[in-house]
Amino acid sequence: MTIYSDCQAHGVGLSGSAYQAVRDNLPLIDTDAMRNDPRVGATLMTILSGNRSRVAESLEAMHRSGVLGAIIPEFGNLYARVLHDLYHIYTVDRHSLVAVRELERLRAGEFKNQ
């Protein structure tokens, strides 16, 4: 988890080898012990309350690597879930992440003059 917090704080993304290392070790993350570790919760809260212009980017990176679904199984259950109606163009997981990105844009004032 701290790798995503560090990436967010420094405005960088994971390298290919770091991404692969995370993917290779997902079984270590997807455990009750890891999910219940207070340090994991604190790090997630750091990501969510840290650099507010990069929260969505951090969550998307965590989602792509499978970490978000491993830490929050309820979110993992949304992976590629489709709602069949005229209003939903994204899968449920993508829709949730896009909503976070739009909230960041709103907070940044991007919609002031519209």
N, CA, C and O atoms as a GROMACS GRO file, in nm:
protein
  456
    1MET      N    1   0.081  -0.120   0.000
    1MET     CA    2   0.000   0.000   0.000
    1MET      C    3   0.085   0.126   0.000
    1MET      O    4   0.052   0.225  -0.065
    2THR      N    5   0.195   0.121   0.072
    2THR     CA    6   0.276   0.243   0.082
    2THR      C    7   0.336   0.281  -0.052
    2THR      O    8   0.368   0.398  -0.074
    3ILE      N    9   0.353   0.186  -0.143
    3ILE     CA   10   0.408   0.220  -0.273
    3ILE      C   11   0.314   0.315  -0.348
    3ILE      O   12   0.360   0.405  -0.418
    4TYR      N   13   0.183   0.296  -0.332
    4TYR     CA   14   0.087   0.385  -0.396
    4TYR      C   15   0.083   0.521  -0.327
    4TYR      O   16   0.070   0.624  -0.393
    5SER      N   17   0.095   0.521  -0.196
    5SER     CA   18   0.100   0.646  -0.122
    5SER      C   19   0.225   0.726  -0.162
    5SER      O   20   0.217   0.848  -0.180
    6ASP      N   21   0.337   0.658  -0.174
    6ASP     CA   22   0.461   0.725  -0.214
    6ASP      C   23   0.452   0.778  -0.356
    6ASP      O   24   0.496   0.890  -0.384
    7CYS      N   25   0.395   0.699  -0.446
    7CYS     CA   26   0.378   0.744  -0.585
    7CYS      C   27   0.290   0.870  -0.589
    7CYS      O   28   0.320   0.965  -0.662
    8GLN      N   29   0.182   0.868  -0.512
    8GLN     CA   30   0.093   0.984  -0.509
    8GLN      C   31   0.166   1.107  -0.455
    8GLN      O   32   0.154   1.215  -0.512
    9ALA      N   33   0.239   1.090  -0.348
    9ALA     CA   34   0.308   1.202  -0.285
    9ALA      C   35   0.414   1.264  -0.376
    9ALA      O   36   0.438   1.385  -0.370
   10HIS      N   37   0.476   1.182  -0.460
   10HIS     CA   38   0.584   1.231  -0.546
   10HIS      C   39   0.541   1.254  -0.690
   10HIS      O   40   0.623   1.292  -0.774
   11GLY      N   41   0.414   1.231  -0.719
   11GLY     CA   42   0.363   1.258  -0.853
   11GLY      C   43   0.418   1.167  -0.960
   11GLY      O   44   0.440   1.209  -1.073
   12VAL      N   45   0.441   1.041  -0.925
   12VAL     CA   46   0.494   0.945  -1.022
   12VAL      C   47   0.404   0.822  -1.025
   12VAL      O   48   0.319   0.803  -0.938
   13GLY      N   49   0.425   0.738  -1.126
   13GLY     CA   50   0.354   0.612  -1.136
   13GLY      C   51   0.447   0.496  -1.107
   13GLY      O   52   0.568   0.514  -1.094
   14LEU      N   53   0.390   0.379  -1.097
   14LEU     CA   54   0.471   0.260  -1.076
   14LEU      C   55   0.549   0.226  -1.201
   14LEU      O   56   0.499   0.242  -1.313
   15SER      N   57   0.671   0.180  -1.183
   15SER     CA   58   0.747   0.130  -1.297
   15SER      C   59   0.688  -0.004  -1.337
   15SER      O   60   0.611  -0.063  -1.261
   16GLY      N   61   0.722  -0.052  -1.454
   16GLY     CA   62   0.673  -0.181  -1.499
   16GLY      C   63   0.712  -0.295  -1.407
   16GLY      O   64   0.632  -0.384  -1.380
   17SER      N   65   0.835  -0.292  -1.358
   17SER     CA   66   0.881  -0.400  -1.269
   17SER      C   67   0.813  -0.391  -1.133
   17SER      O   68   0.784  -0.495  -1.072
   18ALA      N   69   0.786  -0.270  -1.084
   18ALA     CA   70   0.716  -0.256  -0.956
   18ALA      C   71   0.571  -0.303  -0.971
   18ALA      O   72   0.518  -0.371  -0.883
   19TYR      N   73   0.509  -0.267  -1.082
   19TYR     CA   74   0.372  -0.312  -1.109
   19TYR      C   75   0.366  -0.465  -1.111
   19TYR      O   76   0.276  -0.525  -1.053
   20GLN      N   77   0.462  -0.526  -1.178
   20GLN     CA   78   0.464  -0.672  -1.187
   20GLN      C   79   0.488  -0.736  -1.050
   20GLN      O   80   0.430  -0.839  -1.019
   21ALA      N   81   0.574  -0.675  -0.970
   21ALA     CA   82   0.599  -0.726  -0.835
   21ALA      C   83   0.472  -0.721  -0.750
   21ALA      O   84   0.444  -0.813  -0.674
   22VAL      N   85   0.397  -0.614  -0.764
   22VAL     CA   86   0.270  -0.602  -0.692
   22VAL      C   87   0.175  -0.711  -0.739
   22VAL      O   88   0.114  -0.780  -0.657
   23ARG      N   89   0.161  -0.727  -0.869
   23ARG     CA   90   0.070  -0.829  -0.924
   23ARG      C   91   0.111  -0.969  -0.880
   23ARG      O   92   0.026  -1.051  -0.846
   24ASP      N   93   0.241  -0.996  -0.880
   24ASP     CA   94   0.290  -1.128  -0.840
   24ASP      C   95   0.262  -1.159  -0.694
   24ASP      O   96   0.255  -1.276  -0.656
   25ASN      N   97   0.247  -1.056  -0.613
   25ASN     CA   98   0.230  -1.075  -0.469
   25ASN      C   99   0.088  -1.045  -0.420
   25ASN      O  100   0.067  -1.029  -0.300
   26LEU      N  101  -0.009  -1.038  -0.511
   26LEU     CA  102  -0.147  -1.012  -0.470
   26LEU      C  103  -0.199  -1.112  -0.367
   26LEU      O  104  -0.275  -1.073  -0.278
   27PRO      N  105  -0.163  -1.240  -0.375
   27PRO     CA  106  -0.213  -1.333  -0.273
   27PRO      C  107  -0.173  -1.294  -0.131
   27PRO      O  108  -0.242  -1.329  -0.036
   28LEU      N  109  -0.063  -1.223  -0.116
   28LEU     CA  110  -0.022  -1.178   0.018
   28LEU      C  111  -0.111  -1.066   0.068
   28LEU      O  112  -0.128  -1.048   0.189
   29ILE      N  113  -0.169  -0.991  -0.024
   29ILE     CA  114  -0.253  -0.878   0.012
   29ILE      C  115  -0.395  -0.923   0.041
   29ILE      O  116  -0.461  -0.871   0.131
   30ASP      N  117  -0.442  -1.020  -0.035
   30ASP     CA  118  -0.582  -1.062  -0.028
   30ASP      C  119  -0.605  -1.157   0.090
   30ASP      O  120  -0.646  -1.272   0.071
   31THR      N  121  -0.581  -1.107   0.211
   31THR     CA  122  -0.601  -1.186   0.333
   31THR      C  123  -0.672  -1.099   0.436
   31THR      O  124  -0.662  -0.976   0.433
   32ASP      N  125  -0.743  -1.163   0.526
   32ASP     CA  126  -0.809  -1.088   0.633
   32ASP      C  127  -0.708  -1.016   0.722
   32ASP      O  128  -0.732  -0.905   0.768
   33ALA      N  129  -0.594  -1.082   0.746
   33ALA     CA  130  -0.491  -1.020   0.830
   33ALA      C  131  -0.442  -0.888   0.769
   33ALA      O  132  -0.425  -0.790   0.840
   34MET      N  133  -0.422  -0.888   0.639
   34MET     CA  134  -0.376  -0.765   0.572
   34MET      C  135  -0.487  -0.660   0.573
   34MET      O  136  -0.461  -0.543   0.602
   35ARG      N  137  -0.609  -0.701   0.542
   35ARG     CA  138  -0.720  -0.604   0.538
   35ARG      C  139  -0.746  -0.544   0.676
   35ARG      O  140  -0.789  -0.429   0.686
   36ASN      N  141  -0.722  -0.621   0.782
   36ASN     CA  142  -0.749  -0.572   0.918
   36ASN      C  143  -0.630  -0.503   0.982
   36ASN      O  144  -0.641  -0.454   1.095
   37ASP      N  145  -0.518  -0.497   0.912
   37ASP     CA  146  -0.399  -0.432   0.966
   37ASP      C  147  -0.423  -0.280   0.972
   37ASP      O  148  -0.452  -0.219   0.869
   38PRO      N  149  -0.412  -0.219   1.089
   38PRO     CA  150  -0.436  -0.075   1.100
   38PRO      C  151  -0.344   0.009   1.012
   38PRO      O  152  -0.381   0.118   0.970
   39ARG      N  153  -0.225  -0.042   0.984
   39ARG     CA  154  -0.133   0.034   0.898
   39ARG      C  155  -0.186   0.041   0.755
   39ARG      O  156  -0.170   0.142   0.687
   40VAL      N  157  -0.249  -0.065   0.710
   40VAL     CA  158  -0.308  -0.066   0.576
   40VAL      C  159  -0.421   0.037   0.569
   40VAL      O  160  -0.430   0.115   0.474
   41GLY      N  161  -0.507   0.036   0.670
   41GLY     CA  162  -0.616   0.134   0.675
   41GLY      C  163  -0.564   0.277   0.681
   41GLY      O  164  -0.619   0.366   0.616
   42ALA      N  165  -0.461   0.298   0.759
   42ALA     CA  166  -0.403   0.433   0.771
   42ALA      C  167  -0.342   0.477   0.638
   42ALA      O  168  -0.354   0.594   0.599
   43THR      N  169  -0.278   0.385   0.569
   43THR     CA  170  -0.218   0.420   0.439
   43THR      C  171  -0.326   0.450   0.337
   43THR      O  172  -0.312   0.544   0.258
   44LEU      N  173  -0.433   0.372   0.337
   44LEU     CA  174  -0.544   0.400   0.246
   44LEU      C  175  -0.603   0.537   0.276
   44LEU      O  176  -0.635   0.612   0.184
   45MET      N  177  -0.619   0.570   0.403
   45MET     CA  178  -0.671   0.702   0.438
   45MET      C  179  -0.575   0.813   0.396
   45MET      O  180  -0.619   0.921   0.358
   46THR      N  181  -0.445   0.787   0.402
   46THR     CA  182  -0.346   0.884   0.355
   46THR      C  183  -0.365   0.909   0.206
   46THR      O  184  -0.359   1.023   0.159
   47ILE      N  185  -0.388   0.802   0.131
   47ILE     CA  186  -0.410   0.816  -0.014
   47ILE      C  187  -0.538   0.895  -0.039
   47ILE      O  188  -0.539   0.985  -0.123
   48LEU      N  189  -0.644   0.862   0.032
   48LEU     CA  190  -0.773   0.928   0.010
   48LEU      C  191  -0.773   1.074   0.054
   48LEU      O  192  -0.848   1.155  -0.001
   49SER      N  193  -0.691   1.108   0.151
   49SER     CA  194  -0.692   1.246   0.202
   49SER      C  195  -0.564   1.321   0.168
   49SER      O  196  -0.548   1.436   0.209
   50GLY      N  197  -0.475   1.259   0.095
   50GLY     CA  198  -0.346   1.321   0.062
   50GLY      C  199  -0.360   1.427  -0.044
   50GLY      O  200  -0.442   1.518  -0.032
   51ASN      N  201  -0.281   1.416  -0.147
   51ASN     CA  202  -0.282   1.510  -0.258
   51ASN      C  203  -0.413   1.493  -0.333
   51ASN      O  204  -0.427   1.402  -0.415
   52ARG      N  205  -0.508   1.578  -0.306
   52ARG     CA  206  -0.644   1.558  -0.355
   52ARG      C  207  -0.656   1.561  -0.507
   52ARG      O  208  -0.757   1.516  -0.560
   53SER      N  209  -0.558   1.612  -0.576
   53SER     CA  210  -0.567   1.613  -0.722
   53SER      C  211  -0.519   1.482  -0.782
   53SER      O  212  -0.526   1.464  -0.904
   54ARG      N  213  -0.473   1.389  -0.700
   54ARG     CA  214  -0.424   1.262  -0.752
   54ARG      C  215  -0.491   1.141  -0.687
   54ARG      O  216  -0.442   1.029  -0.702
   55VAL      N  217  -0.599   1.162  -0.618
   55VAL     CA  218  -0.668   1.051  -0.552
   55VAL      C  219  -0.720   0.953  -0.656
   55VAL      O  220  -0.696   0.832  -0.645
   56ALA      N  221  -0.791   1.002  -0.755
   56ALA     CA  222  -0.848   0.913  -0.858
   56ALA      C  223  -0.737   0.838  -0.932
   56ALA      O  224  -0.750   0.719  -0.960
   57GLU      N  225  -0.630   0.907  -0.962
   57GLU     CA  226  -0.518   0.844  -1.032
   57GLU      C  227  -0.459   0.730  -0.946
   57GLU      O  228  -0.427   0.623  -0.998
   58SER      N  229  -0.445   0.754  -0.818
   58SER     CA  230  -0.392   0.652  -0.729
   58SER      C  231  -0.488   0.534  -0.718
   58SER      O  232  -0.445   0.418  -0.723
   59LEU      N  233  -0.617   0.562  -0.704
   59LEU     CA  234  -0.716   0.454  -0.695
   59LEU      C  235  -0.721   0.373  -0.824
   59LEU      O  236  -0.736   0.251  -0.821
   60GLU      N  237  -0.709   0.441  -0.938
   60GLU     CA  238  -0.709   0.370  -1.067
   60GLU      C  239  -0.587   0.280  -1.080
   60GLU      O  240  -0.598   0.168  -1.130
   61ALA      N  241  -0.472   0.327  -1.036
   61ALA     CA  242  -0.351   0.244  -1.039
   61ALA      C  243  -0.367   0.122  -0.948
   61ALA      O  244  -0.328   0.011  -0.984
   62MET      N  245  -0.425   0.145  -0.831
   62MET     CA  246  -0.449   0.034  -0.739
   62MET      C  247  -0.548  -0.065  -0.799
   62MET      O  248  -0.535  -0.186  -0.780
   63HIS      N  249  -0.647  -0.014  -0.869
   63HIS     CA  250  -0.747  -0.100  -0.932
   63HIS      C  251  -0.685  -0.183  -1.045
   63HIS      O  252  -0.709  -0.303  -1.055
   64ARG      N  253  -0.606  -0.118  -1.130
   64ARG     CA  254  -0.542  -0.190  -1.242
   64ARG      C  255  -0.455  -0.305  -1.194
   64ARG      O  256  -0.450  -0.410  -1.257
   65SER      N  257  -0.387  -0.285  -1.082
   65SER     CA  258  -0.298  -0.390  -1.032
   65SER      C  259  -0.370  -0.494  -0.947
   65SER      O  260  -0.311  -0.596  -0.914
   66GLY      N  261  -0.497  -0.469  -0.912
   66GLY     CA  262  -0.573  -0.563  -0.833
   66GLY      C  263  -0.568  -0.538  -0.683
   66GLY      O  264  -0.634  -0.608  -0.606
   67VAL      N  265  -0.492  -0.438  -0.642
   67VAL     CA  266  -0.476  -0.410  -0.500
   67VAL      C  267  -0.604  -0.354  -0.439
   67VAL      O  268  -0.640  -0.391  -0.327
   68LEU      N  269  -0.673  -0.267  -0.509
   68LEU     CA  270  -0.795  -0.207  -0.453
   68LEU      C  271  -0.899  -0.315  -0.423
   68LEU      O  272  -0.962  -0.312  -0.317
   69GLY      N  273  -0.916  -0.408  -0.514
   69GLY     CA  274  -1.010  -0.517  -0.492
   69GLY      C  275  -0.965  -0.614  -0.385
   69GLY      O  276  -1.048  -0.677  -0.319
   70ALA      N  277  -0.834  -0.628  -0.367
   70ALA     CA  278  -0.781  -0.717  -0.263
   70ALA      C  279  -0.801  -0.656  -0.125
   70ALA      O  280  -0.832  -0.727  -0.029
   71ILE      N  281  -0.782  -0.526  -0.115
   71ILE     CA  282  -0.796  -0.456   0.013
   71ILE      C  283  -0.944  -0.434   0.047
   71ILE      O  284  -0.984  -0.445   0.163
   72ILE      N  285  -1.024  -0.403  -0.055
   72ILE     CA  286  -1.168  -0.381  -0.037
   72ILE      C  287  -1.241  -0.483  -0.123
   72ILE      O  288  -1.274  -0.454  -0.238
   73PRO      N  289  -1.268  -0.602  -0.070
   73PRO     CA  290  -1.330  -0.708  -0.150
   73PRO      C  291  -1.461  -0.667  -0.215
   73PRO      O  292  -1.495  -0.714  -0.324
   74GLU      N  293  -1.536  -0.578  -0.149
   74GLU     CA  294  -1.662  -0.532  -0.207
   74GLU      C  295  -1.637  -0.460  -0.339
   74GLU      O  296  -1.716  -0.471  -0.432
   75PHE      N  297  -1.526  -0.387  -0.346
   75PHE     CA  298  -1.493  -0.320  -0.472
   75PHE      C  299  -1.446  -0.423  -0.574
   75PHE      O  300  -1.477  -0.413  -0.692
   76GLY      N  301  -1.371  -0.521  -0.528
   76GLY     CA  302  -1.326  -0.629  -0.617
   76GLY      C  303  -1.442  -0.701  -0.682
   76GLY      O  304  -1.432  -0.746  -0.796
   77ASN      N  305  -1.553  -0.713  -0.609
   77ASN     CA  306  -1.671  -0.779  -0.665
   77ASN      C  307  -1.737  -0.698  -0.776
   77ASN      O  308  -1.819  -0.751  -0.851
   78LEU      N  309  -1.702  -0.571  -0.786
   78LEU     CA  310  -1.759  -0.486  -0.891
   78LEU      C  311  -1.682  -0.494  -1.022
   78LEU      O  312  -1.726  -0.438  -1.122
   79TYR      N  313  -1.569  -0.562  -1.022
   79TYR     CA  314  -1.481  -0.563  -1.140
   79TYR      C  315  -1.557  -0.605  -1.265
   79TYR      O  316  -1.610  -0.715  -1.273
   80ALA      N  317  -1.562  -0.515  -1.361
   80ALA     CA  318  -1.623  -0.537  -1.493
   80ALA      C  319  -1.772  -0.569  -1.484
   80ALA      O  320  -1.827  -0.628  -1.578
   81ARG      N  321  -1.838  -0.532  -1.375
   81ARG     CA  322  -1.982  -0.557  -1.364
   81ARG      C  323  -2.055  -0.455  -1.450
   81ARG      O  324  -2.030  -0.335  -1.443
   82VAL      N  325  -2.146  -0.506  -1.531
   82VAL     CA  326  -2.216  -0.422  -1.628
   82VAL      C  327  -2.360  -0.401  -1.582
   82VAL      O  328  -2.427  -0.494  -1.537
   83LEU      N  329  -2.407  -0.277  -1.593
   83LEU     CA  330  -2.548  -0.246  -1.575
   83LEU      C  331  -2.606  -0.225  -1.714
   83LEU      O  332  -2.552  -0.146  -1.792
   84HIS      N  333  -2.711  -0.292  -1.744
   84HIS     CA  334  -2.767  -0.285  -1.879
   84HIS      C  335  -2.882  -0.185  -1.884
   84HIS      O  336  -2.997  -0.220  -1.858
   85ASP      N  337  -2.850  -0.062  -1.917
   85ASP     CA  338  -2.952   0.039  -1.943
   85ASP      C  339  -2.889   0.148  -2.029
   85ASP      O  340  -2.770   0.143  -2.060
   86LEU      N  341  -2.968   0.246  -2.065
   86LEU     CA  342  -2.921   0.350  -2.157
   86LEU      C  343  -2.827   0.450  -2.091
   86LEU      O  344  -2.758   0.524  -2.161
   87TYR      N  345  -2.824   0.456  -1.959
   87TYR     CA  346  -2.753   0.563  -1.890
   87TYR      C  347  -2.612   0.526  -1.848
   87TYR      O  348  -2.533   0.616  -1.818
   88HIS      N  349  -2.579   0.399  -1.842
   88HIS     CA  350  -2.449   0.358  -1.792
   88HIS      C  351  -2.358   0.318  -1.908
   88HIS      O  352  -2.380   0.217  -1.974
   89ILE      N  353  -2.255   0.398  -1.930
   89ILE     CA  354  -2.160   0.367  -2.037
   89ILE      C  355  -2.034   0.301  -1.983
   89ILE      O  356  -1.952   0.250  -2.059
   90TYR      N  357  -2.018   0.302  -1.852
   90TYR     CA  358  -1.903   0.240  -1.787
   90TYR      C  359  -1.949   0.119  -1.706
   90TYR      O  360  -2.065   0.110  -1.666
   91THR      N  361  -1.856   0.027  -1.683
   91THR     CA  362  -1.885  -0.079  -1.587
   91THR      C  363  -1.889  -0.015  -1.449
   91THR      O  364  -1.843   0.098  -1.431
   92VAL      N  365  -1.944  -0.085  -1.351
   92VAL     CA  366  -1.964  -0.028  -1.219
   92VAL      C  367  -1.832   0.016  -1.156
   92VAL      O  368  -1.824   0.124  -1.095
   93ASP      N  369  -1.727  -0.066  -1.169
   93ASP     CA  370  -1.598  -0.028  -1.112
   93ASP      C  371  -1.543   0.098  -1.177
   93ASP      O  372  -1.496   0.188  -1.108
   94ARG      N  373  -1.549   0.106  -1.309
   94ARG     CA  374  -1.499   0.224  -1.380
   94ARG      C  375  -1.584   0.347  -1.347
   94ARG      O  376  -1.531   0.457  -1.329
   95HIS      N  377  -1.715   0.328  -1.339
   95HIS     CA  378  -1.805   0.439  -1.306
   95HIS      C  379  -1.769   0.499  -1.171
   95HIS      O  380  -1.768   0.621  -1.156
   96SER      N  381  -1.738   0.415  -1.074
   96SER     CA  382  -1.701   0.463  -0.941
   96SER      C  383  -1.573   0.545  -0.946
   96SER      O  384  -1.563   0.650  -0.882
   97LEU      N  385  -1.475   0.498  -1.022
   97LEU     CA  386  -1.347   0.570  -1.032
   97LEU      C  387  -1.362   0.700  -1.112
   97LEU      O  388  -1.298   0.800  -1.080
   98VAL      N  389  -1.446   0.697  -1.216
   98VAL     CA  390  -1.471   0.819  -1.293
   98VAL      C  391  -1.541   0.923  -1.204
   98VAL      O  392  -1.514   1.042  -1.215
   99ALA      N  393  -1.630   0.877  -1.117
   99ALA     CA  394  -1.698   0.969  -1.025
   99ALA      C  395  -1.598   1.039  -0.934
   99ALA      O  396  -1.610   1.158  -0.909
  100VAL      N  397  -1.499   0.965  -0.884
  100VAL     CA  398  -1.396   1.026  -0.800
  100VAL      C  399  -1.318   1.130  -0.881
  100VAL      O  400  -1.290   1.239  -0.831
  101ARG      N  401  -1.283   1.096  -1.005
  101ARG     CA  402  -1.210   1.191  -1.090
  101ARG      C  403  -1.292   1.317  -1.114
  101ARG      O  404  -1.238   1.428  -1.111
  102GLU      N  405  -1.422   1.302  -1.139
  102GLU     CA  406  -1.507   1.419  -1.162
  102GLU      C  407  -1.519   1.505  -1.036
  102GLU      O  408  -1.526   1.628  -1.045
  103LEU      N  409  -1.522   1.442  -0.920
  103LEU     CA  410  -1.524   1.520  -0.796
  103LEU      C  411  -1.395   1.599  -0.778
  103LEU      O  412  -1.397   1.711  -0.728
  104GLU      N  413  -1.283   1.540  -0.819
  104GLU     CA  414  -1.156   1.615  -0.814
  104GLU      C  415  -1.161   1.735  -0.907
  104GLU      O  416  -1.115   1.843  -0.871
  105ARG      N  417  -1.217   1.717  -1.025
  105ARG     CA  418  -1.228   1.828  -1.120
  105ARG      C  419  -1.319   1.937  -1.065
  105ARG      O  420  -1.291   2.056  -1.080
  106LEU      N  421  -1.429   1.896  -1.002
  106LEU     CA  422  -1.520   1.993  -0.941
  106LEU      C  423  -1.449   2.071  -0.831
  106LEU      O  424  -1.463   2.193  -0.823
  107ARG      N  425  -1.374   2.001  -0.747
  107ARG     CA  426  -1.300   2.065  -0.638
  107ARG      C  427  -1.196   2.164  -0.692
  107ARG      O  428  -1.171   2.268  -0.631
  108ALA      N  429  -1.136   2.130  -0.807
  108ALA     CA  430  -1.033   2.215  -0.867
  108ALA      C  431  -1.092   2.338  -0.937
  108ALA      O  432  -1.019   2.427  -0.981
  109GLY      N  433  -1.225   2.342  -0.948
  109GLY     CA  434  -1.289   2.458  -1.011
  109GLY      C  435  -1.298   2.450  -1.161
  109GLY      O  436  -1.318   2.553  -1.225
  110GLU      N  437  -1.283   2.334  -1.219
  110GLU     CA  438  -1.286   2.320  -1.364
  110GLU      C  439  -1.424   2.351  -1.425
  110GLU      O  440  -1.433   2.376  -1.545
  111PHE      N  441  -1.528   2.350  -1.345
  111PHE     CA  442  -1.663   2.370  -1.397
  111PHE      C  443  -1.719   2.508  -1.363
  111PHE      O  444  -1.838   2.534  -1.382
  112LYS      N  445  -1.633   2.598  -1.314
  112LYS     CA  446  -1.678   2.732  -1.271
  112LYS      C  447  -1.748   2.808  -1.382
  112LYS      O  448  -1.852   2.870  -1.360
  113ASN      N  449  -1.691   2.804  -1.500
  113ASN     CA  450  -1.741   2.888  -1.610
  113ASN      C  451  -1.836   2.816  -1.704
  113ASN      O  452  -1.860   2.862  -1.815
  114GLN      N  453  -1.888   2.705  -1.661
  114GLN     CA  454  -1.978   2.630  -1.752
  114GLN      C  455  -2.122   2.651  -1.716
  114GLN      O  456  -2.210   2.595  -1.782
   0.00000   0.00000   0.00000
